[in-house]
């Protein structure tokens, strides 16, 4: 679904851009982790730009000082 230059994705579309499973996002909604999402008429939608930003925020630099 696209609206005014914003692309919204269903949960089943997220693995293709994140490499994470559908169940990861389903459980994330229950347990409070994962990217922000929207509920509209019973559907769960994710804004593509927010999913990408969330994915990029999880980047770990193996040579960085905060590497665990």
C-alpha positions in Angstrom: 0.0 0.0 0.0 1.3 3.4 -0.9 0.1 6.8 0.3 1.6 10.2 -0.6 5.2 8.8 -1.1 4.9 6.6 2.0 5.0 2.8 1.5 3.3 0.7 4.1 4.1 -3.0 4.4 2.2 -6.0 5.8 4.1 -8.2 8.3 4.5 -10.9 5.7 6.6 -8.5 3.5 9.1 -7.6 6.2 11.4 -10.7 6.0 12.3 -9.7 2.4 13.9 -6.4 3.6 15.1 -7.4 7.1 16.0 -11.0 6.9 14.0 -11.6 10.1 11.0 -14.0 10.3 7.3 -13.1 10.3 7.1 -14.6 13.8 9.8 -12.2 15.1 7.6 -9.2 14.2 4.4 -10.9 15.5 6.1 -11.7 18.9 7.6 -8.2 18.9 4.2 -6.6 18.9 3.2 -8.7 21.9 6.5 -8.3 23.9 7.3 -4.7 22.9 10.3 -5.0 20.6 10.7 -4.3 16.9 9.9 -1.4 14.7 6.8 0.9 15.2 3.6 -0.2 13.5 0.2 1.0 12.7 -3.2 -0.6 13.1 -5.8 0.3 10.6 -9.2 -1.5 10.2 -7.8 -4.6 11.8 -4.6 -4.7 9.7 -1.1 -4.3 11.0 1.1 -2.1 8.8 4.7 -0.9 9.0 6.0 2.2 7.3 8.9 1.0 5.1 11.1 4.0 6.0 10.6 3.3 9.7 11.5 -0.4 9.3 14.6 0.5 7.4 15.6 3.1 10.1 14.9 0.6 12.9 17.0 -2.1 11.1 19.9 0.4 10.6 19.7 1.5 14.3 20.6 -2.1 15.2 24.0 -1.9 13.4 27.0 -3.1 15.5 30.5 -1.9 14.5 32.7 -4.9 15.4 35.6 -2.4 16.0 33.6 0.1 17.9 34.0 0.7 21.6 30.5 -0.5 22.5 30.9 -3.9 20.8 29.9 -6.6 23.2 
